[in-house]
Structure formats: C-alpha cells, structure tokens
Amino acid sequence: MAIILIIDDDQELATMLSMMVQRLGHEAVTAATLESGVMKAAEGSFDVVFLDVRMPDGNGLERIPEIRSTASAPEVIIITGVGDRSGAELAIMNGAWDYIEKASLARDFELPLARALQYRQEKGHKTPVALERNEIIGKSPRLQGCLDLVAQAAASLTNVLITGETGTGKELFAKAIHQNSERFTKSFVVVDCAALPDSLVEGMLFGHVKGAFTGAERDQDGLIRQADRGTLFLDEVGELPLNLQKAFLRALQERRFRPLGGKQEVSSDFRLIAATNRDLSAMVKEGSFRQDLLYRLNSLHISLPALHQRLEDIRPLALSFITRFCEQYRIPAKGITSDFFEALEAHDWPGNVRELKNTIEQVLARSGDDPNLFANHLPINIRVRLTTSHLPPDTPGQEEPVLASLIGGDLPSLKEFRNQAYQAYAQQLHGQYGHDIKEACQVSGLSRSRLYAFLQDHKKS
C-alpha cells in the first residue's frame, strides 16, 4: 500500500481523487493550501504527491523541488485545470513525474500513478550514491535536484548539457560529474570555446601534423585527443563557430577525426560535457547553431538555478568563502553579525555565486583588523539595496538625484558628466530590472556579459 498526498484547494476534486486512490488500495491524505501541503510532505512519508498548479497561496510548479527534496522524496504528478506547453515544460524540468489536465484526470490518473509507484519500488533496491561534491555548497531543493542529476550523469557515459547564468558554477558541476564517474583517474580537459580565436580553434580541437601550416614544426595532439578515456568539457559551447560544428558532430558520433594536414584519422574515447549560458534552441532557430548537434549534446540536461532562486544557500556559501579566504590570506577568524547576512540575502546577485565569492574577498580586504563583519563592510551597491528594499519605488518621471544635480549645478567636464550619467543609468536599470536580466539586456541593448560589466563598472560608490 502506498501513501498519496493530494494538494488541491478544490475540495470536491480532492475528495473524488482520494476515493479513486483508496479504491486502488492506497491511503490518501489531502491539503487545501500549498503551504500546508508542503509542510505535510516535509513531516510525513509519501510515495506520490498529486499537486495542483494554481493554488490560493502560490504556484505549485515552483514548489516541486522543495517537495522532491523532503525525506521521503515522493514522485510529483501535476494536476491542472488549464494545461499549457510552458507549464508542462517547467513541471518536467523541476522534477515532476507527469502533467495531467483535470478534465481527463478520472480517465488518465491511474497509469501514471502505477508507473510512478513501480519506479519508486525499483529505485528503492538501489544502493544510495555517495556523491563527492567538492566545492558545490548548499542544501536547497533546487540545488539538490541538480545534484541528483549529477549522480545520474556520473553513473553513465551519456552526453550532458549544463545550462545556467554566468557565475552559477557550470564548470564545478562538470568536474563533479567527472570526479564521480569511472573516468575520474583520467584527464578532465577544458575547452573554453569563447576564448579560442576562430583561426586557431580547429587546430586546438583536432590537433595538426608537422608542416600543416607555417610554424607547425611537429605533430601536436588536439584537445579532443588529450581527453582520450577521460572527459572533454566544452565550456560556452554556443560560441563554437558554425563552420566547425559539423566536424565536431562527426567526431562526437564516431569518436574519430582527422588532424589538420593529416591523412589518417585518429580516435579518442572521450566523454562529453558541454555548458552554455545561451539559449541554444533560439540559436538553432536563428541558424547559428546546428539542431543535430544540439540533439547530441542534450542527452541529459542540467539547468542550474540562479543564486536568487536558492537564497537559503547564501549563508553556507558565504561562511565557506570566509573560512577559505581567512585561511588563504592568514587572517584571524571573524565574527559575523546578523545584519551582514541580512544584507547578503537582500541582494539579487546578478553575477550569482561568482559575484558572492568576489564580494566576500573584497569584504575581508576592507575589514582589515576588525574582529567582526558588519553590513557596513559590504560594497555600497549591496548596502543601498538593503536600505531601500523596504521603501516604495520612486514615482514615474521623478528625476534621478545625480542627473538633477548635473542640471542644476555647475557645468562639469564631459568625462565627469559621462561617468555620472552612466552611473545614474546603471542605478536605475538595476533598480527596475534587477530580477529580469533578459529584460535589462533588451532595454539597454547590451549582451549579458557586457551588462554585468557595465553594472559593476558604474555601481554607486
């Protein structure tokens, strides 16, 4: 007998589903709010959770990782009154077992439930994986879901695509897959596709023979060959030139390729992990990325959350960085005040974990011999965020203080005017679109990397 949790505010439907579950010989428990349902999932032991999307106190899709990370790790079946493609995609990406519309629930619920219970029973006989996490820190539901996929990837040789914003730790996760796999004693070869000049990328990947071009005085193995029996990590794979994607696809399929100037093919038994912060599906539509290559890369997909999506991990991350930098720079251990953590958690971290790490390093340099860390030690932009977070937004049309002072005061130099204007623009752009990086890029006309650099260069100090 299985124990099923039903989270739905429609009492009539919840009662009907409970009766159907009980007729199959299982026990049913109901919850009429999302919060109470998540609490019951955390406190009880459930095999499957039927979860509604539109609840009076939140969106069920957003709580799937939290429910999946509870002690009993139940399978989640989404039930929704209005199904849509984006909702179904988000449900599956967040770890749902299935996605069922309520109109067909009476007819379609039994088979997904039976399969989820069968899967759960078979999974229960497997030995738990002791995952080597290295520098991956945190226990949030979203992070735990990614670590579960790392364990799956490490146990197989399938190609893996890791996506996520800049600074979310894509290379760390790729290393974790390699170090937990059977290939951990072999090479982990990193190829930064964004850093390779177009004129050199083919030779760097495939290698060359002596005399292949001017300056080729000896045979040289490429990075693909160097990854033989190990792991090849293509970072920023979206930057791989289109004219080379076909050749790389063949090497990926055949594990054979011809070095530049060579007459004979060579082989390499490499395991591929790729990463990108770009939307490869959109690039396929634009014609800048091959669809067949995307299919080959995307055998297993790990989507890393932004740091603002796992706020509960900020404290353990900060503590780890503080400890590490204190040891590295031989700084005495610091006390940490509550306002310091409150300021960190109020910031939206557009640069993600990388930005947090750099911020902690700056804080320790700035704090000097101070025995305790206060919010006052943090960079000015984070302190401004904390101070203004509880204030109402400025009214439309209100002049920015910097621009108003420029208009009303003495005429500054052109350089000073430009710098202050840029600073005012950066401040307003961050205030309005800080949580929507894509929208900020569209409004400003900047790429994601240029946007981060602009905000960092012109933050208020």
BASEKOL-611970 format. One record per residue (C-alpha): residue number from 1; residue in one letter; x, y, z. Coordinates in Angstrom, 1 decimal, always signed. Each point is the difference from the previous one (the first is absolute). Layout:
residues N
(NUM 'A' (X Y Z)) ...
end
This chain:
residues 461
(1 'M' (+0.0 +0.0 +0.0)) (2 'A' (+1.3 +3.4 -1.0)) (3 'I' (-0.7 +3.4 +1.8)) (4 'I' (-1.2 +2.7 -2.4)) (5 'L' (-0.1 +3.7 +0.8)) (6 'I' (-2.5 +2.2 -1.9)) (7 'I' (+0.6 +3.7 +0.0)) (8 'D' (-3.0 +1.9 -1.5)) (9 'D' (-2.3 +2.7 +1.2)) (10 'D' (-2.9 -1.5 -1.9)) (11 'Q' (-1.5 -2.1 +2.8)) (12 'E' (-2.4 -1.8 -2.3)) (13 'L' (+2.7 -1.1 -2.4)) (14 'A' (+2.4 -0.9 +2.9)) (15 'T' (-2.8 -2.2 +1.6)) (16 'M' (-0.6 -1.7 -3.4)) (17 'L' (+3.7 -0.7 -0.5)) (18 'S' (+0.3 -1.3 +3.5)) (19 'M' (-2.8 -2.5 -0.6)) (20 'M' (+1.6 -1.1 -3.2)) (21 'V' (+3.4 -0.5 +1.7)) (22 'Q' (-1.6 -1.9 +2.9)) (23 'R' (-1.8 -2.3 -2.5)) (24 'L' (+3.4 -1.0 -1.3)) (25 'G' (+1.0 -1.1 +3.5)) (26 'H' (+2.1 +3.1 +1.0)) (27 'E' (-0.3 +2.5 +2.8)) (28 'A' (-0.9 +3.7 -0.9)) (29 'V' (+0.8 +3.2 +1.9)) (30 'T' (-1.2 +3.4 -1.2)) (31 'A' (+1.1 +3.6 +0.5)) (32 'A' (-2.0 +3.1 -1.1)) (33 'T' (+2.9 +2.5 -0.2)) (34 'L' (+3.5 -0.2 -1.5)) (35 'E' (+1.7 +0.9 +3.3)) (36 'S' (-1.8 -2.7 +2.0)) (37 'G' (+0.7 -2.5 -2.8)) (38 'V' (+3.7 +0.7 +0.0)) (39 'M' (+0.0 -0.2 +3.8)) (40 'K' (-1.8 -3.4 -0.1)) (41 'A' (+2.5 -1.2 -2.6)) (42 'A' (+2.9 +1.0 +2.2)) (43 'E' (-1.4 -1.5 +3.2)) (44 'G' (-1.5 -3.3 -1.5)) (45 'S' (+1.1 -2.8 -2.2)) (46 'F' (-1.7 +0.0 -3.4)) (47 'D' (+0.6 -2.0 -3.2)) (48 'V' (-1.8 +2.3 -2.4)) (49 'V' (-1.3 +3.6 +0.1)) (50 'F' (-2.8 +1.2 -2.2)) (51 'L' (+0.6 +3.8 -0.2)) (52 'D' (-2.2 +2.7 -1.4)) (53 'V' (+1.6 +2.9 -1.8)) (54 'R' (-2.2 +3.0 +0.8)) (55 'M' (-0.3 +0.0 +3.8)) (56 'P' (-1.4 +2.9 +2.0)) (57 'D' (+3.4 +0.5 +1.7)) (58 'G' (+2.4 -0.6 -2.9)) (59 'N' (+1.0 -1.8 -3.1)) (60 'G' (+0.4 -3.8 +0.5)) (61 'L' (+2.6 -0.3 -2.8)) (62 'E' (+2.4 +2.2 +2.1)) (63 'R' (-0.1 -2.3 +3.0)) (64 'I' (+0.7 -3.3 -1.8)) (65 'P' (+3.7 +0.0 +0.8)) (66 'E' (-0.8 +0.6 +3.7)) (67 'I' (-2.5 -2.9 +0.1)) (68 'R' (+2.4 -2.3 -1.8)) (69 'S' (+2.8 +0.8 +2.4)) (70 'T' (-1.9 -1.1 +3.1)) (71 'A' (+1.1 -3.1 +1.9)) (72 'S' (-2.4 -2.4 -1.9)) (73 'A' (+0.8 +1.7 -3.4)) (74 'P' (-3.4 -0.7 -1.5)) (75 'E' (-0.8 +0.0 -3.7)) (76 'V' (-2.1 +3.0 -1.0)) (77 'I' (-2.8 -0.1 -2.5)) (78 'I' (-1.3 +3.4 -1.0)) (79 'I' (-3.8 +0.4 -0.4)) (80 'T' (-1.2 +3.2 -1.6)) (81 'G' (-3.3 +1.5 -1.2)) (82 'V' (+1.7 +1.8 -2.9)) (83 'G' (+2.9 -1.8 -1.6)) (84 'D' (+2.6 +1.8 -2.1)) (85 'R' (+3.3 -0.8 -1.6)) (86 'S' (+2.2 +2.3 +2.1)) (87 'G' (-1.6 -1.3 +3.2)) (88 'A' (+0.5 -3.6 -1.0)) (89 'E' (+3.7 +0.7 -0.9)) (90 'L' (+0.6 +1.8 +3.3)) (91 'A' (-1.6 -2.9 +1.9)) (92 'I' (+2.2 -2.6 -1.6)) (93 'M' (+3.1 +2.2 +0.4)) (94 'N' (-0.7 +0.4 +3.7)) (95 'G' (-0.2 -3.8 +0.4)) (96 'A' (-3.7 -0.8 -0.4)) (97 'W' (-0.9 -3.6 -1.0)) (98 'D' (-3.0 +1.0 -2.2)) (99 'Y' (-2.3 +2.8 -0.9)) (100 'I' (-3.8 -0.7 -0.2)) (101 'E' (-2.9 +2.3 -0.8)) (102 'K' (-2.9 -0.3 +2.4)) (103 'A' (-2.5 -0.5 -2.7)) (104 'S' (+1.5 -3.4 -0.8)) (105 'L' (+1.1 -0.8 +3.6)) (106 'A' (-2.6 -2.7 +0.7)) (107 'R' (+1.1 -1.8 -3.2)) (108 'D' (+3.8 +0.6 +0.0)) (109 'F' (+1.2 +0.1 +3.6)) (110 'E' (+0.3 -3.8 +0.6)) (111 'L' (+2.7 -0.9 -2.5)) (112 'P' (+2.5 +2.8 +1.0)) (113 'L' (-0.6 -0.8 +3.7)) (114 'A' (+0.7 -3.7 -0.6)) (115 'R' (+3.2 +0.7 -2.0)) (116 'A' (+1.2 +2.5 +2.6)) (117 'L' (-0.5 -2.5 +2.8)) (118 'Q' (+1.7 -2.7 -2.0)) (119 'Y' (+3.0 +2.3 -0.7)) (120 'R' (+0.1 +0.9 +3.7)) (121 'Q' (+0.0 -3.7 +1.0)) (122 'E' (+2.8 -0.9 -2.4)) (123 'K' (+2.0 +3.1 +1.0)) (124 'G' (-0.3 -1.1 +3.7)) (125 'H' (+2.2 -3.0 -0.7)) (126 'K' (+2.9 +2.1 -1.3)) (127 'T' (+3.0 +0.8 +2.2)) (128 'P' (+0.0 +3.8 +0.8)) (129 'V' (+2.8 +1.9 -1.7)) (130 'A' (+2.6 +1.7 +2.2)) (131 'L' (+0.6 +3.1 -2.2)) (132 'E' (+3.3 +1.9 +0.2)) (133 'R' (-1.2 +3.6 -0.1)) (134 'N' (+3.4 +1.8 +0.3)) (135 'E' (-0.8 +3.8 +0.0)) (136 'I' (-3.7 -0.3 -0.7)) (137 'I' (-1.6 +1.4 +3.1)) (138 'G' (-3.6 +0.1 +1.2)) (139 'K' (-3.0 -2.1 +0.8)) (140 'S' (-2.8 +1.9 -1.8)) (141 'P' (-2.6 -2.1 -1.9)) (142 'R' (+1.0 +1.5 -3.3)) (143 'L' (+3.7 -0.8 +0.6)) (144 'Q' (-0.9 -3.5 +1.2)) (145 'G' (-1.9 -0.7 -3.1)) (146 'C' (+3.1 +0.9 -2.1)) (147 'L' (+2.2 -2.3 +2.2)) (148 'D' (-2.4 -2.9 -0.6)) (149 'L' (+0.6 +0.6 -3.8)) (150 'V' (+3.7 +0.1 +0.6)) (151 'A' (-0.2 -3.4 +1.6)) (152 'Q' (-2.0 -1.3 -3.0)) (153 'A' (+2.5 +1.4 -2.4)) (154 'A' (+3.0 -1.4 +1.9)) (155 'A' (-1.4 -3.5 -0.2)) (156 'S' (-0.3 +0.1 -3.8)) (157 'L' (+2.0 +1.1 -3.0)) (158 'T' (-2.8 +2.1 -1.6)) (159 'N' (+0.7 +3.5 -1.2)) (160 'V' (-0.9 +2.7 +2.4)) (161 'L' (-1.1 +3.6 -0.6)) (162 'I' (+0.3 +2.4 +2.9)) (163 'T' (-1.8 +3.4 -0.3)) (164 'G' (-0.2 +2.9 +2.3)) (165 'E' (+0.9 +3.7 +0.4)) (166 'T' (+3.6 +1.2 +0.3)) (167 'G' (+1.4 -0.8 +3.4)) (168 'T' (-2.3 -2.9 +0.9)) (169 'G' (+2.8 -2.5 +0.1)) (170 'K' (-0.4 -2.0 -3.3)) (171 'E' (+3.7 -1.1 +0.0)) (172 'L' (-0.3 -1.1 +3.7)) (173 'F' (-2.9 -2.2 -0.9)) (174 'A' (+1.9 -1.4 -3.1)) (175 'K' (+3.0 -0.8 +2.2)) (176 'A' (-2.4 -1.7 +2.5)) (177 'I' (-1.4 -2.3 -2.7)) (178 'H' (+3.6 -0.9 -1.1)) (179 'Q' (+1.3 -0.6 +3.5)) (180 'N' (-3.0 -2.2 +1.0)) (181 'S' (+0.3 -2.1 -3.2)) (182 'E' (+2.1 -3.0 -0.9)) (183 'R' (+2.3 +2.4 -2.0)) (184 'F' (+1.1 +2.0 +3.1)) (185 'T' (+3.6 -1.1 -0.3)) (186 'K' (+0.3 +1.2 -3.6)) (187 'S' (+0.2 +3.6 -1.4)) (188 'F' (-2.7 +2.6 +0.3)) (189 'V' (+0.7 +2.3 -3.0)) (190 'V' (-1.6 +3.4 +0.0)) (191 'V' (-0.6 +1.8 -3.3)) (192 'D' (-1.2 +3.6 +0.4)) (193 'C' (-1.7 +0.5 -3.4)) (194 'A' (-0.4 +3.7 +0.6)) (195 'A' (+3.7 +0.5 +0.5)) (196 'L' (+1.3 -1.9 -3.0)) (197 'P' (+0.7 +2.2 -3.1)) (198 'D' (-1.9 -1.1 -3.1)) (199 'S' (+3.2 -0.4 -1.9)) (200 'L' (+1.4 -2.4 +2.6)) (201 'V' (-3.0 -1.9 +1.3)) (202 'E' (+0.1 -2.8 -2.5)) (203 'G' (+3.7 -0.8 +0.7)) (204 'M' (-0.5 +0.3 +3.7)) (205 'L' (-2.9 -2.5 -0.1)) (206 'F' (+1.2 -2.5 -2.6)) (207 'G' (+3.8 +0.5 +0.2)) (208 'H' (+2.4 +0.2 -3.0)) (209 'V' (+2.8 -1.9 -1.7)) (210 'K' (+3.5 +1.4 -0.7)) (211 'G' (-0.1 +2.4 -3.0)) (212 'A' (-3.8 +0.5 +0.1)) (213 'F' (+0.6 +3.8 +0.0)) (214 'T' (+2.8 +2.5 +0.5)) (215 'G' (+1.5 -0.6 +3.4)) (216 'A' (-1.3 -3.5 +0.4)) (217 'E' (+3.4 -1.5 +0.7)) (218 'R' (-1.2 -3.2 +1.7)) (219 'D' (-3.2 -2.1 +0.4)) (220 'Q' (-2.3 +1.3 +2.7)) (221 'D' (-2.9 -1.8 +1.7)) (222 'G' (-3.2 +2.0 +0.2)) (223 'L' (-2.1 +0.4 +3.1)) (224 'I' (-2.4 -2.7 -1.2)) (225 'R' (+2.9 -2.5 -0.2)) (226 'Q' (+1.3 +1.1 +3.4)) (227 'A' (-3.4 -0.9 +1.5)) (228 'D' (+0.3 -3.6 -1.1)) (229 'R' (-1.5 -2.3 +2.7)) (230 'G' (-0.8 +3.1 +2.0)) (231 'T' (-2.5 +2.9 -0.2)) (232 'L' (-0.2 +2.8 -2.5)) (233 'F' (-1.7 +3.1 +1.4)) (234 'L' (-1.1 +2.5 -2.7)) (235 'D' (-0.7 +3.2 +2.0)) (236 'E' (-2.1 +2.7 -1.8)) (237 'V' (-0.8 -2.5 -2.8)) (238 'G' (-2.3 +2.5 -1.5)) (239 'E' (+3.1 +1.9 -1.1)) (240 'L' (+1.3 -2.9 -2.1)) (241 'P' (+0.3 +1.3 -3.6)) (242 'L' (-2.8 -1.2 -2.3)) (243 'N' (+2.4 -1.3 -2.6)) (244 'L' (+1.7 -2.3 +2.6)) (245 'Q' (-3.2 -1.4 +1.5)) (246 'K' (-0.5 -2.5 -2.8)) (247 'A' (+3.6 -1.4 +0.4)) (248 'F' (-0.4 -0.1 +3.8)) (249 'L' (-3.4 -1.8 -0.4)) (250 'R' (+1.7 -2.7 -2.1)) (251 'A' (+2.8 -0.4 +2.6)) (252 'L' (-2.6 -0.3 +2.7)) (253 'Q' (-1.9 -2.6 -1.8)) (254 'E' (+2.9 -2.1 -1.3)) (255 'R' (+2.6 +0.9 +2.7)) (256 'R' (+2.4 +0.3 -3.0)) (257 'F' (+1.3 +3.1 -1.8)) (258 'R' (+2.9 +1.1 -2.3)) (259 'P' (+2.5 +2.5 +1.4)) (260 'L' (+0.8 +3.1 -2.2)) (261 'G' (+2.3 -1.1 -2.9)) (262 'G' (-0.3 -3.7 +1.0)) (263 'K' (-0.8 -2.8 -2.4)) (264 'Q' (-1.0 -2.5 +2.7)) (265 'E' (-2.9 +0.2 +2.5)) (266 'V' (+0.8 -0.3 +3.7)) (267 'S' (-2.4 -1.1 +2.7)) (268 'S' (-0.9 +1.3 +3.5)) (269 'D' (-2.3 -1.7 +2.5)) (270 'F' (-1.1 +3.2 +1.7)) (271 'R' (-3.1 +0.7 +2.1)) (272 'L' (-1.7 +3.3 -0.9)) (273 'I' (-1.4 +2.6 +2.4)) (274 'A' (-1.0 +3.4 -1.5)) (275 'A' (-1.1 +3.2 +1.7)) (276 'T' (-1.5 +3.3 -1.1)) (277 'N' (-1.8 +3.1 +1.3)) (278 'R' (-1.7 +0.5 -3.4)) (279 'D' (-3.3 -1.3 -1.3)) (280 'L' (+1.2 -2.6 -2.5)) (281 'S' (-3.6 -0.7 -1.2)) (282 'A' (-0.3 +3.7 -1.0)) (283 'M' (+3.3 -0.2 -1.7)) (284 'V' (-1.2 -3.0 -2.0)) (285 'K' (-3.0 +2.1 -1.2)) (286 'E' (+2.4 +2.8 -0.9)) (287 'G' (+2.2 -2.4 -2.0)) (288 'S' (+3.1 +0.6 +2.2)) (289 'F' (+0.0 -3.5 +1.6)) (290 'R' (-0.6 -3.4 -1.5)) (291 'Q' (-3.1 -1.8 +1.1)) (292 'D' (+1.6 -3.4 -0.4)) (293 'L' (+2.9 +1.0 +2.2)) (294 'L' (-2.4 +1.3 +2.7)) (295 'Y' (-1.8 -3.3 +0.0)) (296 'R' (+3.2 -1.8 +0.5)) (297 'L' (+1.1 +2.3 +2.8)) (298 'N' (-3.3 +0.0 +1.9)) (299 'S' (-0.2 -3.7 +0.9)) (300 'L' (-0.2 +1.0 +3.7)) (301 'H' (-0.7 +3.6 +0.9)) (302 'I' (+0.9 +1.7 +3.3)) (303 'S' (-1.4 +3.5 +0.4)) (304 'L' (+1.8 +1.8 +2.8)) (305 'P' (-2.1 +2.5 +2.1)) (306 'A' (+1.1 +3.6 +0.5)) (307 'L' (+1.1 +0.9 +3.5)) (308 'H' (-3.1 +2.1 +0.6)) (309 'Q' (-2.0 -3.2 -0.6)) (310 'R' (+1.7 -1.7 +2.9)) (311 'L' (+0.3 +2.6 +2.7)) (312 'E' (+0.4 -2.6 +2.8)) (313 'D' (+3.4 -0.9 -1.4)) (314 'I' (+1.4 +3.5 +0.4)) (315 'R' (+1.0 -0.4 +3.6)) (316 'P' (+1.9 -3.3 -0.4)) (317 'L' (+1.7 +1.3 -3.1)) (318 'A' (+1.1 +3.2 +1.7)) (319 'L' (+1.3 -1.9 +3.0)) (320 'S' (+2.0 -2.3 -2.2)) (321 'F' (+1.5 +2.9 -2.0)) (322 'I' (+0.8 +1.9 +3.3)) (323 'T' (+1.7 -3.1 +1.4)) (324 'R' (+2.0 -0.6 -3.2)) (325 'F' (+1.2 +3.6 -0.4)) (326 'C' (+0.9 +0.3 +3.6)) (327 'E' (+2.2 -3.1 -0.3)) (328 'Q' (+1.4 +1.1 -3.4)) (329 'Y' (+1.0 +3.5 +1.2)) (330 'R' (+0.8 -1.0 +3.6)) (331 'I' (-2.7 +2.2 +1.4)) (332 'P' (-1.3 -0.8 +3.6)) (333 'A' (-3.5 -1.4 +0.1)) (334 'K' (-2.7 +2.6 -0.2)) (335 'G' (-3.3 +0.3 +1.9)) (336 'I' (-3.0 +0.5 -2.3)) (337 'T' (-3.0 +2.2 +1.0)) (338 'S' (-3.6 -0.7 -1.0)) (339 'D' (-0.2 +3.3 -2.0)) (340 'F' (+2.9 -1.3 -2.2)) (341 'F' (-2.0 -3.0 -1.0)) (342 'E' (-3.2 +2.0 -0.4)) (343 'A' (+1.7 +2.3 -2.5)) (344 'L' (+1.3 -3.0 -2.0)) (345 'E' (-3.4 -1.5 -0.1)) (346 'A' (-1.6 +3.3 -1.1)) (347 'H' (+2.2 +0.2 -3.1)) (348 'D' (-1.0 -1.6 -3.2)) (349 'W' (+3.5 -1.1 -1.1)) (350 'P' (-0.1 +0.4 -3.8)) (351 'G' (+3.5 -1.5 -0.1)) (352 'N' (-1.2 -3.0 +2.1)) (353 'V' (+2.4 -2.1 +2.1)) (354 'R' (+3.0 +1.5 -1.8)) (355 'E' (-1.1 +3.5 +1.0)) (356 'L' (-0.6 -1.1 +3.6)) (357 'K' (+3.5 -1.5 +0.2)) (358 'N' (+1.6 +3.2 -1.3)) (359 'T' (-2.0 +2.1 +2.4)) (360 'I' (+1.1 -2.0 +3.0)) (361 'E' (+3.7 +0.4 -1.1)) (362 'Q' (-0.5 +3.7 -0.3)) (363 'V' (-1.7 +0.1 +3.5)) (364 'L' (+2.9 -1.8 +1.7)) (365 'A' (+2.5 +2.4 -1.7)) (366 'R' (-2.1 +3.0 +1.1)) (367 'S' (-0.6 -1.2 +3.6)) (368 'G' (+3.7 +0.0 +0.8)) (369 'D' (+0.5 -0.8 +3.7)) (370 'D' (-3.7 +0.4 +0.9)) (371 'P' (-1.0 -3.1 +2.0)) (372 'N' (-3.5 -0.1 -1.3)) (373 'L' (-1.7 +0.4 -3.4)) (374 'F' (-2.8 +2.5 -0.2)) (375 'A' (-2.2 +1.0 -2.9)) (376 'N' (+2.0 +3.2 +0.0)) (377 'H' (+3.0 -2.0 -1.4)) (378 'L' (-2.0 -1.0 -3.1)) (379 'P' (+0.2 +1.9 -3.4)) (380 'I' (-2.2 +3.0 -0.2)) (381 'N' (-2.4 -1.4 -2.6)) (382 'I' (-0.9 -2.9 +2.3)) (383 'R' (-0.5 +2.4 +3.0)) (384 'V' (-2.2 +2.3 -2.2)) (385 'R' (-2.1 -3.0 -0.9)) (386 'L' (-0.5 -1.0 +3.6)) (387 'T' (-0.9 +3.6 +1.0)) (388 'T' (-2.5 +0.6 -2.8)) (389 'S' (-1.6 -3.4 -0.1)) (390 'H' (-2.8 +1.0 +2.4)) (391 'L' (-0.6 +3.4 -1.6)) (392 'P' (-2.7 +0.6 -2.7)) (393 'P' (+1.3 +0.3 -3.6)) (394 'D' (+0.7 +3.5 -1.4)) (395 'T' (-3.0 +1.6 -1.8)) (396 'P' (+0.2 +0.0 -3.8)) (397 'G' (+1.7 +3.1 -1.4)) (398 'Q' (+1.9 +0.7 +3.2)) (399 'E' (+3.4 +1.3 -0.8)) (400 'E' (+3.0 -2.0 +1.0)) (401 'P' (+2.0 +1.9 +2.7)) (402 'V' (+3.2 -0.2 -2.1)) (403 'L' (-1.6 +1.4 -3.1)) (404 'A' (-1.8 +2.7 +1.9)) (405 'S' (+3.2 +1.2 +1.6)) (406 'L' (+1.7 +0.1 -3.4)) (407 'I' (-2.8 +2.1 -1.5)) (408 'G' (-0.2 +2.4 +2.9)) (409 'G' (+3.7 +0.3 +0.9)) (410 'D' (+3.1 +1.2 -1.6)) (411 'L' (+0.8 -1.5 -3.4)) (412 'P' (+2.4 -3.0 +0.5)) (413 'S' (+2.6 -1.2 -2.4)) (414 'L' (-1.2 -2.3 -2.7)) (415 'K' (+1.7 -3.0 +1.5)) (416 'E' (-1.5 +0.7 +3.5)) (417 'F' (-3.4 +0.5 -1.6)) (418 'R' (+0.2 -3.3 -1.9)) (419 'N' (+1.2 -2.0 +3.0)) (420 'Q' (-2.8 +1.4 +2.3)) (421 'A' (-2.6 -0.5 -2.7)) (422 'Y' (+1.1 -3.6 -0.6)) (423 'Q' (-0.1 -0.5 +3.8)) (424 'A' (-3.6 +1.4 +0.2)) (425 'Y' (-1.1 -2.2 -2.9)) (426 'A' (+1.6 -3.1 +1.5)) (427 'Q' (-1.7 +0.7 +3.3)) (428 'Q' (-3.4 +0.5 -1.5)) (429 'L' (+0.4 -3.0 -2.4)) (430 'H' (+0.9 -2.3 +3.0)) (431 'G' (-2.9 +1.4 +2.1)) (432 'Q' (-2.6 -0.6 -2.7)) (433 'Y' (+1.2 -3.3 -1.6)) (434 'G' (+2.4 -1.5 +2.6)) (435 'H' (-2.0 -3.3 +0.2)) (436 'D' (-0.6 -0.2 -3.8)) (437 'I' (+3.4 -0.1 -1.7)) (438 'K' (-1.5 -0.8 -3.4)) (439 'E' (-2.2 +3.1 +0.1)) (440 'A' (+3.0 +2.1 +1.2)) (441 'C' (+2.0 -1.2 -3.0)) (442 'Q' (-2.8 +0.9 -2.4)) (443 'V' (-0.6 +3.4 +1.5)) (444 'S' (+3.7 +0.9 +0.2)) (445 'G' (+1.0 -1.6 -3.3)) (446 'L' (+2.9 -1.8 +1.8)) (447 'S' (+0.9 -3.7 +0.0)) (448 'R' (-0.2 -1.8 +3.3)) (449 'S' (+3.8 +0.1 +0.6)) (450 'R' (+0.2 +3.7 -1.0)) (451 'L' (-3.0 +0.8 +2.3)) (452 'Y' (+1.7 -1.6 +3.0)) (453 'A' (+3.3 +1.9 -0.8)) (454 'F' (-1.9 +3.3 -0.5)) (455 'L' (-1.9 -0.3 +3.4)) (456 'Q' (+3.3 -1.0 +1.7)) (457 'D' (+2.0 +2.9 -1.6)) (458 'H' (-2.7 +2.7 +0.8)) (459 'K' (-1.4 -1.1 +3.3)) (460 'K' (-0.4 +2.8 +2.5)) (461 'S' (+2.9 +0.4 +2.4)) 
end
